[in-house]
Amino acid sequence: MGRLALAGRPFCGDHGQVDQAAALALLEQGDLAARAPRLGGMARAEGVVIVSERFWAFAGTDGSLREGTMPSAPNSLRAIPLARGLVRLSASLSPLFRREGVARKRERIFLLAAIFLPLGLAFAPSWIGLTAGLVTTVSLLAWLLRGRTLYLHGAEHRAIAALEQRRLRDTWHGAASPSRFSLRCGTNFAALMMPVAVLGGHVWPLPATAFTPVVVSVLALALTMELWQLVQSVPRLARVVLLPGLGLQRHTTREPRLDETRVALTALAAVLCRELSHA
């Protein structure tokens, strides 16, 4: 399938401003598609990232668009339980950490520091670790919840749900409002991981060392990803197991405006363009 052109440039493959008419035409193709790619995403204060297994796109509230490819893990790693979950999780963050991604250099440094700071404090006194952990948590929350992020988070969920329901055109025009809550939201993953991590800390069979919390946390991440994939394959089970996360989404999302939903739909259209061209 050929690529649609907009504003004198290809819709897929380079950065620039978005022609909304071309985006809408792609969304109409998505409504007619027999099969749709499985999508995820993330919201930022200034826009929405939509990702598939192969591609990502970031649409900004200023009308800008950036696109890229997702990393591909070796098939050997994809077959190893626990390891495959960590690989999948790290891949989902690549639009943030890649140099040509959506995060600025200072943001990447901040996020890396937040991730690896607990490792550096493994040998520090407990009160230092606790204080640093609280400061890191508050800082991350402030970063995550700044600006219109919560509203764009709801828009991201709505756009993906619109594709799954084949109501992209109606959603663009405001005639349909798919749910802003999602079973595949990272909020659900976090809510699922917390009891796994607590349980792992209690049943850890080896003598405790300074590195035990780090090891338990990594294993909890890997095990949660395995549970996540299992639960996602059974929608009825997912609605029960992920109920706490769905409840938390009432706080981590807000009802988006139509223009914010269109930002998410624009990113989705860019990914859809590449997926249709690839097919």
N, C-alpha and C positions, 0 to 999 in steps of 0.2 A: 504494500500500500504506500502510495507516495506521501510525502510530507506536505502539509499545508503551509503556505507562506503567509507571513503577516508583517505589515509595515516594512516591506522590502527586505526581510531577513527570514531565514528558516525558523520555524517554531522550535524545532529540536536541534540542539547541538551547540548553540553559542549563547552568550549573555546579551541582554538588551531589554527594551520595553515591549510590552505585550499588547497585541491587537485583540481586543475582546471579542470581535466578530469571529476571528479564526479560532480562538479558544472555545467559543460556543459551538462552532462547527465540529470541533473535535469531541466535545461532550456529547453532541448528538450521535456521533459515531459510536461512542461508548455505550449509549443507550441501546444501540442496535447490535452490539457485539454479542456473539454466541457465548464467548468465554471472556472473563475479565481477570486481569492480574490481581494477585493478592497484595493489597497495599497497607502500608502503615504510615506513620508520620510523627511530626513533633511541631509544637507551636513555639514561636519566639515573639518577643515584644514587637518586632517590626515585620513579621510575616509568618508564613507556614511552609514547612518542609513536608513533601510527600515522597515516599520511597516505595519502590518495588524490589524484587530480588536483584534486578540488574541495574536500575537507574534511580536517580533522585532529582528532584527539582525544588527550588525555593522561590516562591512568589512573595514579593514584598508589598507592603501596604502603599508604597510609593509607585507601584506599577512596574517595578523591575522584576527580572526573571533570571535566575541562575540555574544551570543544569550540570549534572555530572553522572558518573558511573559508580556503582557500588562494587566493593571489593569482592572477589570470588575466592572462597576458601578451597583448599585442596580436597578432593573427594575422600581421601583417606581420613581427614579430620572430621568430615561430616558424618562418618560412620561410627565414630567413637562416642559412646555415651558419656555424658557430663562435659567432655571436651567440646563436643559439637554445640552445646548450649552456650558455652563461653565464646566460641567463635562467632556464633550468630549474634550474641549480644554486642560484641565489639564491632561487628560489621554494621549494626544498626546505628552506631554512634559516629560512623565515618564521615557523614556530612558535616559534623561539628569539628572534627579534629584534623581533617585534611587541610593542607595549606590553601587549596583552592575552594574550600568549603564555605559554609555560611557564617562561621564564627571568626571574629577578628583575632589577631595574635594575642592580645591581652586576655581575651575570653578563654582562648585555648590554654594559656598558661594558668589562669585561675582554675579552670576545670581539672587540669592535670594535677595541680597542687591539692585540690580537694580530694581527688581520688587517691593520691599517693601519700598524703600527709599522715594517715593512720599507720602506714608502714614505717615511716620515719620516727613515729612516736612509740614504736613497739617496746623500746627499752626505757622509756621515760616514766617518771612516777605517775601513779594512777590519776592524781589530781590534775596534772598537766595534760594528760591524755583526755580526761573528761572535759576540761575547759576548752582545749583545742577542738574537740569533737562538737561541742555546743556552738562554738564560734563558726566552725565550718558549716554546720547544719543551718544555722540562721542565715549565713551568707548565701548558701545555695538556694534556700527558700526565697530570699530577696531577689536573687538573680532569676529564678524560675518564674516568679509571680509579678515581675515588673511590667509596667505599661498595660497593654491590652492582651497580654498573654493568655489569660483565662478565657477571654472571649474568642480568641483565635484558636485556642485548644478545642472549644466547642465547635468552631467552624471546621476544623480538621476532621473531627469525628463525623460531622454532618456530610461533608463532601464524600468521604469514603463510603458511608452508608448509602448515599445517593447513587454511587456507582453500583453497589451491590444490589440495590433495588431497581436499577435502571431508570432512575428519575433525575438524571443529571440536568437535563434541560429545564424541567419543572423547578428544580431547586435553584438554578441560576436565576430564573425569573421570579422566584419567591412564591410559586404556586404550590410547592411541596416543602416540607420541613422535616426531613428525616431526623432521627434522634441525635442529640448531641452526646449521648452516652455510648460507650463502646466496650465490648467484651475484651478487645485486644489492646486496650489502653495501658500505658505504663503504670498508671495508678493502680490498676488491678494486679500487675506484676509485683509492685512494691508491697501491696497488702498481703499477697500470697507469700512473699519472701520473709516477712517479719516473723510469723510463727515458725517457719522452717529454720530460720537462723537461731531463734530462741531455743527450739527443740534440739538443734544441733549442738549448741553450747552445753546443754544439760546432759546429753547422751555421749559426748565426745569420750572415747574409750582410753585415750592415751594420756600420760601425765601432762599437766598444763605447763606450757613454756611461754616466753614472751611472744612467740609467733603464733600461738594457738588461736587467738581471735582472728588473725588474718587468714589462717588456713580454713577455719570454720566459715568465715565470711565468703571466701572463694567457693568452697564446696556448697554452701547454701545457695549462692548464685547459680552454680551449675545444676544443682538438684531442682531448684525452682524453675529453671528453664525447661528441664525434662517434664516436670509436672505441668508447666504452662502449655507445652505442646500437646500433652495428653489431654488436658482439660479442653483445649480449644477444638479438639477433634470430636468432642461430644457436646454440642451446644446446650442441651438440657442440663447436663452436668455442670457446664461452665456457668450457667446462670445461678446455680446454687453455690458452687465453690467460690465464685468471684463476687458474690453478693456484697461483702465488705468493701471491695474496691469500687463497685458500682455506686455504693453509698458515698464513698469519698469523692467520687466524680461530681457530686453536687457542690463540692467546695473547690474542686480543681478545674471546673469548667463553668462558663457562664453562657447565657443565651446570646449568640452572636447576631450582629446586624447583617443585613443582606450584603452590604459591601464587603464585610469580613468573610462571609461565606464564599463570595466570589473570589476573594484572594486564594482561599484554599482550593476552590474548583480550578483556578488558573494553574496552580502547581500540579494538581491532579491531571489536567489536560496535557501538560508538558510531558509528564511521565507516560500517560496514555499514548501520546504521539510516538514516543520512542518504542514503546512496547508493540504498538500496531505495526510500526515500520520494521521492527526486529522480526515480528511474526511473518 
